Amino acid sequence: GIAIGPSHGQGTCGGVSPRLYKPDGSDFNKNIIYLPNLSPGSTIQDTIVCEVLCTREKYGPISQTRPPLTSAFWKHDKVPLQNNKAFTIKKSIKVQDFHETIYRITFDWPATITRQVRGTYTCGFTSRIYGTSNRAVDVRVGDAGSIVSSNKSSNITAKLRTQLSCLGAGDAPLTMTWRKNGATVLSMTTSIINTITLHLPSPTPSDSGTYVCTASNIYGSSSSPPTRILVQDIPSFRGSSRPLSIVPTTLTSTSVIFLMSKPVYDGDAPITHYTVTCTPGTSYGFAPVKTVMTTMLHVAVAGLHPGAKYSCLYQVFNRIGGSGPTPPISIQMKESLPGAAQH
């Protein structure tokens, strides 16, 4: 918004200096206005209202209760502003009673703000009785903070160094800020470097979220489109590096069918496959190790040695890698009967 404050010059109209305020009635409370250097077609909606309250002694002819004004004006760097395509000035008079009169002059900004608008603006009233009363304010025009480029949304791998960079533009000093889910995580104010880089040296799932970069200065601010970051990790238990265990269901002398459960945490990446590995006990070292890969939550492991003991476990995989193996379970294969077919 616009803020205007104490006058640079002092005058009187019944001992009162002009008042500056917004159309909603709120006073301007600074003596400098900062306006963005807008592109064609952009507009500033604020209107400056300047008014002076003139009073007279209670007694005397009615003709003397309203001190006549010889002029009411807005000036830009001491040059009077006129109604034209750029500026709109309106004057009005409101008589409250025979002893008080409000003189009001309003000023609208040009449709497009450029650096030519900057300077000192003075609101003034001249009375044949009380002289000139005025207020002045400095107007500065510059390029508001804007975003030139920033990261796009992406999936990143846990523990793999990542950085988010954002390039801003605008009049110095410029404040560049990264926010995650609305909370500031990095901010810097600079007059030289307009790039801010957020480093994630070893990202974890807790770094997932929506990141927004903002460039701001006294003329305005702009934010980047949201950058959604998803940190993907290996599957696991919550609070554990191992997924759930496997359960043998159907067992023969040479094969076993296992049922597996999905891990509680898939690493925020689709599960690609499961593996089951059965290793023979030391007494059966001659028997081969069997590993089977599957995309289902059940699998048959065949080609096992009759009567042998095996230690079996399974792992879950996504694009990042494999989970820690389940705690091994022991199975005892059935003995094969002499002359009978092995199952």
VENVEN-V838325 format. One record per residue. N is the residue number from 1. RES is the residue in one letter. BURIAL is b if it has 24 or more other ideal C-beta (glycine too) atoms within 12 Angstrom, else e. Layout:
# VENVEN-V838325
n:N res:RES burial:BURIAL
n:N res:RES burial:BURIAL
This chain:
# VENVEN-V838325
n:1 res:G burial:e
n:2 res:I burial:b
n:3 res:A burial:b
n:4 res:I burial:b
n:5 res:G burial:e
n:6 res:P burial:e
n:7 res:S burial:b
n:8 res:H burial:b
n:9 res:G burial:e
n:10 res:Q burial:e
n:11 res:G burial:b
n:12 res:T burial:b
n:13 res:C burial:b
n:14 res:G burial:b
n:15 res:G burial:e
n:16 res:V burial:b
n:17 res:S burial:b
n:18 res:P burial:b
n:19 res:R burial:b
n:20 res:L burial:b
n:21 res:Y burial:b
n:22 res:K burial:e
n:23 res:P burial:e
n:24 res:D burial:e
n:25 res:G burial:e
n:26 res:S burial:e
n:27 res:D burial:e
n:28 res:F burial:b
n:29 res:N burial:e
n:30 res:K burial:e
n:31 res:N burial:e
n:32 res:I burial:b
n:33 res:I burial:b
n:34 res:Y burial:b
n:35 res:L burial:b
n:36 res:P burial:b
n:37 res:N burial:b
n:38 res:L burial:b
n:39 res:S burial:e
n:40 res:P burial:e
n:41 res:G burial:e
n:42 res:S burial:e
n:43 res:T burial:e
n:44 res:I burial:b
n:45 res:Q burial:e
n:46 res:D burial:b
n:47 res:T burial:b
n:48 res:I burial:b
n:49 res:V burial:b
n:50 res:C burial:b
n:51 res:E burial:b
n:52 res:V burial:b
n:53 res:L burial:b
n:54 res:C burial:b
n:55 res:T burial:b
n:56 res:R burial:b
n:57 res:E burial:e
n:58 res:K burial:e
n:59 res:Y burial:e
n:60 res:G burial:e
n:61 res:P burial:e
n:62 res:I burial:e
n:63 res:S burial:e
n:64 res:Q burial:e
n:65 res:T burial:e
n:66 res:R burial:b
n:67 res:P burial:b
n:68 res:P burial:e
n:69 res:L burial:b
n:70 res:T burial:e
n:71 res:S burial:e
n:72 res:A burial:b
n:73 res:F burial:b
n:74 res:W burial:b
n:75 res:K burial:b
n:76 res:H burial:b
n:77 res:D burial:e
n:78 res:K burial:e
n:79 res:V burial:e
n:80 res:P burial:e
n:81 res:L burial:b
n:82 res:Q burial:e
n:83 res:N burial:e
n:84 res:N burial:e
n:85 res:K burial:e
n:86 res:A burial:e
n:87 res:F burial:b
n:88 res:T burial:e
n:89 res:I burial:b
n:90 res:K burial:e
n:91 res:K burial:b
n:92 res:S burial:e
n:93 res:I burial:e
n:94 res:K burial:e
n:95 res:V burial:e
n:96 res:Q burial:e
n:97 res:D burial:e
n:98 res:F burial:e
n:99 res:H burial:e
n:100 res:E burial:b
n:101 res:T burial:b
n:102 res:I burial:b
n:103 res:Y burial:b
n:104 res:R burial:b
n:105 res:I burial:b
n:106 res:T burial:b
n:107 res:F burial:b
n:108 res:D burial:b
n:109 res:W burial:b
n:110 res:P burial:b
n:111 res:A burial:e
n:112 res:T burial:e
n:113 res:I burial:b
n:114 res:T burial:e
n:115 res:R burial:e
n:116 res:Q burial:e
n:117 res:V burial:b
n:118 res:R burial:b
n:119 res:G burial:e
n:120 res:T burial:b
n:121 res:Y burial:b
n:122 res:T burial:b
n:123 res:C burial:b
n:124 res:G burial:b
n:125 res:F burial:b
n:126 res:T burial:b
n:127 res:S burial:b
n:128 res:R burial:e
n:129 res:I burial:b
n:130 res:Y burial:b
n:131 res:G burial:b
n:132 res:T burial:b
n:133 res:S burial:b
n:134 res:N burial:b
n:135 res:R burial:b
n:136 res:A burial:b
n:137 res:V burial:b
n:138 res:D burial:b
n:139 res:V burial:b
n:140 res:R burial:b
n:141 res:V burial:b
n:142 res:G burial:b
n:143 res:D burial:b
n:144 res:A burial:b
n:145 res:G burial:b
n:146 res:S burial:b
n:147 res:I burial:b
n:148 res:V burial:e
n:149 res:S burial:e
n:150 res:S burial:b
n:151 res:N burial:b
n:152 res:K burial:e
n:153 res:S burial:e
n:154 res:S burial:e
n:155 res:N burial:b
n:156 res:I burial:b
n:157 res:T burial:b
n:158 res:A burial:b
n:159 res:K burial:e
n:160 res:L burial:e
n:161 res:R burial:e
n:162 res:T burial:b
n:163 res:Q burial:b
n:164 res:L burial:b
n:165 res:S burial:b
n:166 res:C burial:b
n:167 res:L burial:b
n:168 res:G burial:b
n:169 res:A burial:b
n:170 res:G burial:b
n:171 res:D burial:b
n:172 res:A burial:e
n:173 res:P burial:e
n:174 res:L burial:b
n:175 res:T burial:b
n:176 res:M burial:b
n:177 res:T burial:b
n:178 res:W burial:b
n:179 res:R burial:b
n:180 res:K burial:b
n:181 res:N burial:e
n:182 res:G burial:e
n:183 res:A burial:e
n:184 res:T burial:e
n:185 res:V burial:b
n:186 res:L burial:b
n:187 res:S burial:e
n:188 res:M burial:b
n:189 res:T burial:e
n:190 res:T burial:e
n:191 res:S burial:e
n:192 res:I burial:e
n:193 res:I burial:e
n:194 res:N burial:b
n:195 res:T burial:b
n:196 res:I burial:b
n:197 res:T burial:e
n:198 res:L burial:b
n:199 res:H burial:e
n:200 res:L burial:b
n:201 res:P burial:e
n:202 res:S burial:e
n:203 res:P burial:b
n:204 res:T burial:e
n:205 res:P burial:b
n:206 res:S burial:e
n:207 res:D burial:b
n:208 res:S burial:b
n:209 res:G burial:b
n:210 res:T burial:b
n:211 res:Y burial:b
n:212 res:V burial:b
n:213 res:C burial:b
n:214 res:T burial:b
n:215 res:A burial:b
n:216 res:S burial:b
n:217 res:N burial:b
n:218 res:I burial:b
n:219 res:Y burial:b
n:220 res:G burial:b
n:221 res:S burial:b
n:222 res:S burial:b
n:223 res:S burial:b
n:224 res:S burial:b
n:225 res:P burial:e
n:226 res:P burial:e
n:227 res:T burial:b
n:228 res:R burial:e
n:229 res:I burial:b
n:230 res:L burial:b
n:231 res:V burial:b
n:232 res:Q burial:b
n:233 res:D burial:b
n:234 res:I burial:b
n:235 res:P burial:b
n:236 res:S burial:b
n:237 res:F burial:e
n:238 res:R burial:e
n:239 res:G burial:e
n:240 res:S burial:e
n:241 res:S burial:e
n:242 res:R burial:b
n:243 res:P burial:b
n:244 res:L burial:b
n:245 res:S burial:b
n:246 res:I burial:b
n:247 res:V burial:e
n:248 res:P burial:b
n:249 res:T burial:e
n:250 res:T burial:e
n:251 res:L burial:b
n:252 res:T burial:b
n:253 res:S burial:b
n:254 res:T burial:b
n:255 res:S burial:b
n:256 res:V burial:b
n:257 res:I burial:b
n:258 res:F burial:b
n:259 res:L burial:e
n:260 res:M burial:b
n:261 res:S burial:e
n:262 res:K burial:b
n:263 res:P burial:b
n:264 res:V burial:e
n:265 res:Y burial:b
n:266 res:D burial:b
n:267 res:G burial:b
n:268 res:D burial:b
n:269 res:A burial:b
n:270 res:P burial:e
n:271 res:I burial:b
n:272 res:T burial:e
n:273 res:H burial:b
n:274 res:Y burial:b
n:275 res:T burial:b
n:276 res:V burial:b
n:277 res:T burial:b
n:278 res:C burial:b
n:279 res:T burial:b
n:280 res:P burial:b
n:281 res:G burial:e
n:282 res:T burial:e
n:283 res:S burial:e
n:284 res:Y burial:e
n:285 res:G burial:e
n:286 res:F burial:e
n:287 res:A burial:e
n:288 res:P burial:e
n:289 res:V burial:b
n:290 res:K burial:b
n:291 res:T burial:e
n:292 res:V burial:b
n:293 res:M burial:e
n:294 res:T burial:b
n:295 res:T burial:e
n:296 res:M burial:e
n:297 res:L burial:e
n:298 res:H burial:e
n:299 res:V burial:b
n:300 res:A burial:e
n:301 res:V burial:b
n:302 res:A burial:e
n:303 res:G burial:e
n:304 res:L burial:b
n:305 res:H burial:b
n:306 res:P burial:b
n:307 res:G burial:e
n:308 res:A burial:b
n:309 res:K burial:b
n:310 res:Y burial:b
n:311 res:S burial:b
n:312 res:C burial:b
n:313 res:L burial:b
n:314 res:Y burial:b
n:315 res:Q burial:b
n:316 res:V burial:b
n:317 res:F burial:b
n:318 res:N burial:b
n:319 res:R burial:e
n:320 res:I burial:b
n:321 res:G burial:b
n:322 res:G burial:b
n:323 res:S burial:b
n:324 res:G burial:e
n:325 res:P burial:b
n:326 res:T burial:b
n:327 res:P burial:e
n:328 res:P burial:e
n:329 res:I burial:b
n:330 res:S burial:e
n:331 res:I burial:b
n:332 res:Q burial:b
n:333 res:M burial:b
n:334 res:K burial:e
n:335 res:E burial:e
n:336 res:S burial:e
n:337 res:L burial:e
n:338 res:P burial:e
n:339 res:G burial:e
n:340 res:A burial:e
n:341 res:A burial:e
n:342 res:Q burial:e
n:343 res:H burial:e
